Amino acid sequence: MDLAQIQSLIKFVSKSGASEVELETKDFKIVIKTPSADSRRKSSEAEQAMIQAQMPMAAPVQAMPHMQHMAPPAPVAAPPATETKPAAEDSEDSKYITFKSPMIGTFYRSSSPETDSFVNVGDSIAPGKVVCIIEAMKLFNEIEAEHTGKIVKVLVDDASPVEYDQPLFLIDPS
């Protein structure tokens, strides 16, 4: 499906009065949501439906701002955490492994605001254990541990933006 077909579908859904339409094939999934009656009055741009597309060959699309934190996560293996310079001047911190973000996005400690964090300070982790979610381009990616150890410190606040290679956790490998 090309961009012109997607735009035609958005116009059709917008004129039909439907509040949400979902189209899924083997190659892609499109969810179109139309704005509420209040936001239709704001501007002609607000009248257009927002679209989320997941395609193997990513086409330029507009992302839905109403996507909630509760979307099912897509598993992503984190690159191996590496030992780095101490996070603080203490020589004690130098024995810890710094677990870094494998991507740019928004850091979440749990799968939804109502559930417990994946890991807390003092929790033991092993390779393959989900430690957080990073939302990137409206996709929720489960980030898995690469090392065995114990969480010593969480370095990022929940729902905060993170950069690639930004330290997220300190892990005691012993």
C-alpha positions in Angstrom: 0.0 0.0 0.0 1.5 3.3 -1.0 1.2 6.7 0.6 -1.5 7.9 -1.8 -3.7 4.9 -1.0 -3.2 5.5 2.7 -4.1 9.1 2.3 -7.3 8.1 0.4 -8.2 5.7 3.1 -7.8 8.4 5.7 -10.1 10.8 3.8 -12.7 8.0 3.4 -12.6 7.1 7.1 -12.8 10.8 8.1 -15.8 11.4 5.9 -17.6 8.2 7.0 -17.9 9.3 10.6 -16.2 6.2 12.0 -14.1 6.9 15.1 -11.5 4.1 14.5 -10.7 1.7 11.6 -8.0 -1.1 11.7 -6.7 -2.8 8.6 -4.2 -5.6 8.8 -2.6 -7.7 6.1 0.3 -10.1 6.2 2.7 -7.2 5.3 1.4 -4.3 7.4 -1.1 -3.0 9.9 -2.8 0.4 9.8 -4.9 1.9 12.6 -6.8 5.1 11.7 -8.4 7.1 14.4 -10.5 10.2 13.8 -10.4 13.1 16.2 -13.3 13.7 18.6 -16.1 16.2 17.8 -14.3 18.9 20.0 -11.1 18.7 18.2 -12.8 18.7 14.7 -13.5 22.4 15.3 -9.9 23.4 15.8 -8.4 23.4 12.3 -8.5 21.6 9.0 -5.4 19.7 9.9 -7.1 18.4 13.0 -9.8 16.9 10.8 -7.5 14.4 9.3 -7.2 11.0 10.9 -3.9 10.1 12.6 -2.3 6.9 11.4 0.0 4.3 12.8 1.7 2.0 10.3 3.9 -0.9 10.9 5.5 -2.1 7.6 8.7 -4.0 6.8 9.7 -1.2 4.5 8.9 1.8 6.6 7.0 4.5 4.6 6.8 8.0 6.0 3.6 8.2 8.0 2.1 10.3 10.7 2.1 8.7 14.2 -0.9 8.6 16.5 -0.5 10.9 19.6 -3.2 9.0 21.4 -1.3 5.7 21.6 -1.2 4.6 25.2 1.7 3.1 27.2 -0.2 -0.2 27.3 0.5 -1.4 23.8 2.0 -4.9 23.6 5.8 -4.7 23.6 7.9 -6.0 20.8 10.9 -8.0 22.1 14.3 -6.4 21.4 17.6 -7.9 22.6 19.7 -5.3 24.2 23.4 -5.0 23.1 25.7 -6.4 25.7 26.1 -4.0 28.6 29.7 -3.0 28.9 31.8 -1.8 31.8 32.4 1.9 31.6 33.9 4.6 33.6 32.5 4.9 37.1 29.2 6.7 37.3 30.4 8.6 40.3 33.9 9.4 41.6 33.6 6.5 44.1 36.0 3.6 43.3 33.1 1.4 44.6 31.0 2.1 41.5 33.8 0.9 39.2 32.9 -2.7 40.0 29.4 -2.3 38.5 28.3 -3.0 35.0 26.5 -0.1 33.4 23.5 -1.2 31.4 22.9 1.2 28.5 20.0 2.0 26.3 20.2 0.2 22.9 18.1 3.0 21.3 16.6 6.4 21.5 13.1 6.6 22.9 11.0 6.9 26.1 12.1 4.7 29.0 9.3 2.9 31.0 10.0 0.7 34.1 6.7 -1.2 33.6 4.3 -2.4 30.9 1.6 0.0 32.1 1.1 2.6 34.8 -1.0 0.1 36.9 1.6 -2.7 36.9 4.8 -3.2 39.0 8.2 -2.3 37.6 10.0 -5.0 35.7 13.0 -4.6 38.0 13.8 -2.7 41.2 16.9 -2.0 43.2 18.0 -5.3 44.8 16.4 -7.5 42.2 18.5 -10.3 40.6 18.5 -10.4 36.8 19.7 -13.0 34.3 20.2 -12.9 30.5 16.8 -12.7 28.8 14.9 -11.1 31.7 13.0 -8.0 30.6 14.3 -5.0 32.6 12.4 -2.1 30.9 10.5 -0.9 27.8 11.7 1.7 25.4 9.1 3.3 23.2 10.5 4.4 19.9 8.3 5.6 17.1 5.2 4.4 18.9 6.6 0.8 19.1 7.1 -0.6 22.6 10.4 -2.6 22.7 11.1 -4.9 25.6 14.7 -4.5 26.7 16.3 -7.7 28.0 19.3 -8.1 30.4 22.5 -9.5 28.9 24.3 -10.2 32.2 23.6 -11.9 35.4 23.7 -9.7 38.5 21.7 -7.6 40.9 20.3 -4.1 40.2 22.2 -1.6 42.3 20.7 1.6 40.9 18.1 2.8 38.4 19.6 5.8 36.7 16.6 7.1 34.7 13.1 8.2 35.8 10.1 6.4 34.5 8.6 7.9 31.3 11.8 9.9 30.6 13.3 10.3 27.2 16.6 8.4 26.7 19.4 8.6 24.2 21.3 5.8 22.5 24.0 4.4 24.8 22.6 6.4 27.9 23.2 4.5 31.2 19.9 3.1 32.5 21.0 0.8 35.4 24.0 -0.1 37.5 24.4 -3.9 37.9 26.5 -5.7 40.5 27.8 -8.8 38.6 28.9 -10.6 41.8 
